[in-house]
Amino acid sequence: MDPTYSAEADAYREKVQAFLAEKLPSGWGGIGKLEGDELTAFVGEWRKTLYEGGYLAPGWPTEYGGGGLSALEQVILAEEFAKAGVPTGGPNDVFGIQMLGNTLLQWGSDEQKQRYLPRILSGEDRWCQGYSEPDAGSDLANLGLRAVLDGDQWVLNGQKIWTSAGHLADHIFTLARTDPDAPRHKGISFLLVDMRQPGVEVRPIKMISGDSEFNEVFYTDAVTPKDEVVGGVNNGWAVAMTLLGYERGEAAATVPIRFQAEVDRLLLLAKERDVADDPVVRQKLAWAYSKVQIMRFNGMRVLTTFLKGHHPGPDGAISKLYWSEYHKVVTELAVDILGADALVPTGRHPSSAFQADDAGAPNSSASWVTTFLTSRAGTIYAGSSQIQRNIIGEMVLGLPKEPR
Ligand SMILES: Cc1cc2nc3c(=O)[nH]c(=O)nc-3n(C[C@H](O)[C@H](O)[C@H](O)COP(=O)(O)OP(=O)(O)OC[C@H]3O[C@@H](n4cnc5c(N)ncnc54)[C@H](O)[C@@H]3O)c2cc1C
């Protein structure tokens, strides 16, 4: 591992920095300085800027509207965007670009790639993820949504749950049981479904934070054309696992940057609240700082393998487990520091329930309390911590499988 960058990489970094300097408003202090309509308007405009600049899907081939960047260039771009505190896309892009798009490049037919990839980038199609069901979360292969071929189309009946940003989406990639008689993992297909039809109903779920970022999705005789299967009928498990690799393991370059900024802000909070000299608080702050350093080194290790051409796989579970467990403890420390003020959160809320608050956000009690509450979800979504440990044990370390 060589943690320094080449002269060629430095030149590319300057190019990205020049792009940011040209396109961002003067006095830009990070997305955390904005809220309400101003925030929504900026995210929409910025997405357009990224699209026009070829930066929305930096790693995709140019023939599908991607940036065609090398692995090293993608890493530098991600680092500079995170440092500048700008979003890398809109609310559904994590599903459309990071998860589905990357998976289609690997598994999709030529027709699917040509049809969907440019529409994801233009914003014409907004995707969400239909994996989990009430009886299929950790044990995903237990899923029961049925898809039956009827002439030229699949007819779907059943339910999904915890569908993030489903209320903002018009398409869902979904796992359905297409052969109920086959062994569990062998009777599943990965289907692409247009949600704009009477057979698909989206119902919001209210979270502990008061927000509604995820939903239940009900299918009642919903339909999708026969050829909207990715990777072959009854081969959906392999496609689903490819996508989970992208979901868990893509952020090695940016996660440590976000968490470092959060620890820096926590240090300021301790000073503001006059507890920075308290030996117990100091001990915990030092712990948090050291954890982020370990995250940074682990990130470099992941990046090194990425630069050598390795796609995220089961080893993505290591970073995911590490940051999500860390985040529960560090946000609890913030709430301890806030004391009774945490009971009446005030000020700006985070703009999304994902990891740390936005770059440049003020040290408000609402920022920390909302992040504290959503940090609980971090150890559940994209596979719970227990499941990540099983994956690391069985698939990364090659230990014997747990008894089933
Ligand atoms: C904020 C958020 C957003 C989400 N977004 C989406 C989305 O967009 N699309 C989607 O499809 N899903 C989404 N999910 C669902 C998520 O993938 C599931 O919640 C997760 O996989 C856990 O499944 P479950 O909730 O059914 O819990 P269960 O599987 O019922 O697990 C309950 C508990 O048992 C433990 N457990 C289960 N099996 C084992 C085992 N073999 N060994 C040890 N312990 C075990 C688990 O770790 C957990 O602690 C989201 C979840 C959250 C919290």
The ligand as a MOL file (V3000), in Angstrom:
LIG
                    3D

  0  0  0     0  0            999 V3000
M  V30 BEGIN CTAB
M  V30 COUNTS 53 58 0 0 0
M  V30 BEGIN ATOM
M  V30 1 C -33.2020 2.8240 7.2630 0
M  V30 2 C -33.4200 1.5360 6.5340 0
M  V30 3 C -33.5400 1.5580 5.1540 0
M  V30 4 C -33.7620 0.3870 4.4410 0
M  V30 5 N -33.9280 0.4580 3.0770 0
M  V30 6 C -34.2190 -0.6610 2.3900 0
M  V30 7 C -34.4990 -0.5870 0.9810 0
M  V30 8 O -34.4500 0.4860 0.3740 0
M  V30 9 N -34.8470 -1.7160 0.3500 0
M  V30 10 C -34.9060 -2.9200 0.9810 0
M  V30 11 O -35.1910 -3.9050 0.3230 0
M  V30 12 N -34.6540 -3.0420 2.3110 0
M  V30 13 C -34.3240 -1.9310 3.0280 0
M  V30 14 N -34.0940 -2.0260 4.3850 0
M  V30 15 C -34.2850 -3.3070 5.0650 0
M  V30 16 C -33.0270 -3.9690 5.5940 0
M  V30 17 O -32.2770 -4.5400 4.5440 0
M  V30 18 C -33.4710 -5.0350 6.6370 0
M  V30 19 O -34.0790 -4.3420 7.7030 0
M  V30 20 C -32.3160 -5.8580 7.1370 0
M  V30 21 O -31.8030 -6.6950 6.1340 0
M  V30 22 C -32.6920 -6.7030 8.3840 0
M  V30 23 O -33.8320 -7.4560 8.1070 0
M  V30 24 P -35.0830 -7.4200 9.0980 0
M  V30 25 O -35.4160 -6.0050 9.3860 0
M  V30 26 O -36.1480 -8.2720 8.5080 0
M  V30 27 O -34.5740 -8.0540 10.4730 0
M  V30 28 P -34.4410 -9.5980 10.7980 0
M  V30 29 O -33.8170 -10.2920 9.6530 0
M  V30 30 O -35.7600 -10.1050 11.2840 0
M  V30 31 O -33.4110 -9.5930 11.9960 0
M  V30 32 C -33.7840 -9.3440 13.3520 0
M  V30 33 C -32.5490 -9.5070 14.2240 0
M  V30 34 O -32.0690 -10.8830 14.1600 0
M  V30 35 C -30.7030 -10.9190 13.7830 0
M  V30 36 N -30.4280 -12.0980 12.9380 0
M  V30 37 C -31.1760 -12.5010 11.8760 0
M  V30 38 N -30.5950 -13.5940 11.3080 0
M  V30 39 C -29.4690 -13.8600 12.0180 0
M  V30 40 C -28.4410 -14.8450 11.9070 0
M  V30 41 N -28.4590 -15.7690 10.9420 0
M  V30 42 N -27.4310 -14.8000 12.8090 0
M  V30 43 C -27.4030 -13.8610 13.7740 0
M  V30 44 N -28.3530 -12.8980 13.9280 0
M  V30 45 C -29.3660 -12.9010 13.0550 0
M  V30 46 C -30.4750 -9.6350 13.0040 0
M  V30 47 O -29.1470 -9.2490 12.9950 0
M  V30 48 C -31.3710 -8.6510 13.7730 0
M  V30 49 O -30.6840 -8.1780 14.8940 0
M  V30 50 C -33.8500 -0.8590 5.1310 0
M  V30 51 C -33.7130 -0.8910 6.5210 0
M  V30 52 C -33.5090 0.2860 7.2260 0
M  V30 53 C -33.3650 0.2090 8.7210 0
M  V30 END ATOM
M  V30 BEGIN BOND
M  V30 1 1 1 2
M  V30 2 1 2 3
M  V30 3 2 2 52
M  V30 4 2 3 4
M  V30 5 1 4 5
M  V30 6 1 4 50
M  V30 7 2 5 6
M  V30 8 1 6 7
M  V30 9 1 6 13
M  V30 10 2 7 8
M  V30 11 1 7 9
M  V30 12 1 9 10
M  V30 13 2 10 11
M  V30 14 1 10 12
M  V30 15 2 12 13
M  V30 16 1 13 14
M  V30 17 1 14 15
M  V30 18 1 14 50
M  V30 19 1 15 16
M  V30 20 1 16 17
M  V30 21 1 16 18
M  V30 22 1 18 19
M  V30 23 1 18 20
M  V30 24 1 20 21
M  V30 25 1 20 22
M  V30 26 1 22 23
M  V30 27 1 23 24
M  V30 28 2 24 25
M  V30 29 1 24 26
M  V30 30 1 24 27
M  V30 31 1 27 28
M  V30 32 2 28 29
M  V30 33 1 28 30
M  V30 34 1 28 31
M  V30 35 1 31 32
M  V30 36 1 32 33
M  V30 37 1 33 34
M  V30 38 1 33 48
M  V30 39 1 34 35
M  V30 40 1 35 36
M  V30 41 1 35 46
M  V30 42 1 36 37
M  V30 43 1 36 45
M  V30 44 2 37 38
M  V30 45 1 38 39
M  V30 46 1 39 40
M  V30 47 2 39 45
M  V30 48 1 40 41
M  V30 49 2 40 42
M  V30 50 1 42 43
M  V30 51 2 43 44
M  V30 52 1 44 45
M  V30 53 1 46 47
M  V30 54 1 46 48
M  V30 55 1 48 49
M  V30 56 2 50 51
M  V30 57 1 51 52
M  V30 58 1 52 53
M  V30 END BOND
M  V30 END CTAB
M  END
